[in-house]
Amino acid sequence: MDSISVSVNILERNYKLTIAASDETPLRNAAAYIDAQARMFRKQFNHRDNQDLLAMVALMQGTELNKIKDSFQYKDNQLIDKLAEIDALLEDSLQRSQNSL
C-alpha cells in the first residue's frame, strides 16, 4: 500500500493526514462536503462555535448512515427470504424428479 501525506481544510483549519493513495479523492471529497455542511449550518443558525458545527454535521451524517444501513438490512432480509423460497422450490422439484425415476 502506497501512503501519501495530504492536507485538507475544514472550517479554516488544516488537517494533515497520511493515507493510502487510493483514498485521496474520497477523503478530499468528504472534507469538502463536511466543510460545506458546517458552513451551511453556520449561516443557517448564525452559529460561530466550530466544534458545535462539526458535531451537527457528524450527527446529520450519522443519522443518514443509519437510515442507509436500515434500508440495506431490510433489502438483505427480503433477498434472504426470496432465496429461501427459491431453494424450497428447487428442493421440491428435485425431490419430485428423483421420485419419478
Backbone torsions as a table, in degrees:
resi	resn	phi	psi	omega
1	MET	NA	125.0	177.1
2	ASP	-85.7	122.9	178.4
3	SER	-98.8	144.3	176.0
4	ILE	-132.9	157.4	174.8
5	SER	-99.4	131.3	177.9
6	VAL	-131.5	159.9	176.2
7	SER	-129.2	128.7	176.3
8	VAL	-121.4	153.9	-177.5
9	ASN	-118.8	125.6	176.6
10	ILE	-130.6	120.6	-179.5
11	LEU	50.6	53.7	176.6
12	GLU	62.4	20.3	177.8
13	ARG	-125.5	131.0	179.8
14	ASN	-87.4	138.9	175.7
15	TYR	-123.2	118.3	179.0
16	LYS	-98.0	129.5	-175.7
17	LEU	-135.0	151.8	169.9
18	THR	-109.9	121.7	-173.9
19	ILE	-136.7	168.6	172.1
20	ALA	-67.5	140.5	-178.5
21	ALA	-55.5	-35.4	-179.0
22	SER	-68.6	-15.4	-179.6
23	ASP	-92.8	-0.9	-173.8
24	GLU	-61.8	-51.6	-177.4
25	THR	-64.1	-47.7	177.3
26	PRO	-60.4	-37.2	179.1
27	LEU	-65.7	-45.6	179.3
28	ARG	-63.3	-40.6	177.4
29	ASN	-63.2	-42.0	179.4
30	ALA	-65.0	-43.0	179.6
31	ALA	-63.0	-41.7	178.7
32	ALA	-64.5	-40.1	179.0
33	TYR	-64.7	-46.4	179.8
34	ILE	-61.5	-43.8	179.3
35	ASP	-61.2	-46.2	-179.4
36	ALA	-63.5	-42.1	179.5
37	GLN	-65.2	-43.1	179.4
38	ALA	-63.6	-39.8	177.8
39	ARG	-65.7	-37.5	177.8
40	MET	-63.8	-43.7	177.1
41	PHE	-63.7	-39.7	179.5
42	ARG	-58.9	-46.0	-178.7
43	LYS	-70.3	-43.8	-176.4
44	GLN	-63.8	-42.4	-174.9
45	PHE	-105.3	2.3	-178.0
46	ASN	49.6	48.2	-175.6
47	HIS	-111.0	140.6	-175.0
48	ARG	-112.9	-12.7	-177.1
49	ASP	-79.2	111.3	-176.1
50	ASN	-60.9	-36.5	-179.9
51	GLN	-62.4	-42.7	177.2
52	ASP	-64.5	-41.1	179.4
53	LEU	-62.5	-44.4	179.8
54	LEU	-67.6	-34.6	176.4
55	ALA	-64.7	-38.7	178.3
56	MET	-65.0	-40.7	177.1
57	VAL	-63.3	-45.0	179.6
58	ALA	-61.2	-42.8	179.4
59	LEU	-63.7	-43.8	178.6
60	MET	-62.1	-44.9	-179.0
61	GLN	-68.8	-37.5	176.7
62	GLY	-63.2	-39.6	178.0
63	THR	-63.1	-46.6	179.1
64	GLU	-63.2	-40.7	178.6
65	LEU	-61.6	-43.1	179.0
66	ASN	-64.5	-37.3	176.7
67	LYS	-62.4	-43.4	-179.6
68	ILE	-65.9	-43.6	178.7
69	LYS	-61.0	-42.8	178.5
70	ASP	-63.0	-40.3	179.1
71	SER	-63.7	-44.2	178.2
72	PHE	-64.4	-40.6	179.5
73	GLN	-61.1	-43.4	178.8
74	TYR	-61.5	-45.5	-179.4
75	LYS	-67.5	-38.0	176.1
76	ASP	-61.1	-43.8	179.2
77	ASN	-63.6	-40.3	177.0
78	GLN	-62.0	-43.1	179.7
79	LEU	-63.8	-43.2	178.7
80	ILE	-61.1	-43.1	178.5
81	ASP	-62.0	-43.9	179.6
82	LYS	-65.8	-41.0	178.2
83	LEU	-64.9	-36.4	176.7
84	ALA	-64.9	-39.9	177.0
85	GLU	-62.4	-46.1	179.4
86	ILE	-62.7	-42.8	178.2
87	ASP	-59.8	-43.7	179.6
88	ALA	-63.8	-41.7	178.4
89	LEU	-64.3	-43.0	178.4
90	LEU	-65.3	-41.4	178.3
91	GLU	-61.8	-44.4	179.1
92	ASP	-63.4	-43.5	179.4
93	SER	-64.8	-40.4	178.2
94	LEU	-64.3	-43.1	178.0
95	GLN	-60.2	-45.4	179.8
96	ARG	-64.1	-39.7	-178.8
97	SER	-70.6	-33.9	177.2
98	GLN	-71.3	-36.0	179.2
99	ASN	-70.4	-27.8	-179.0
100	SER	-83.0	-8.2	178.9
101	LEU	-83.8	NA	NA
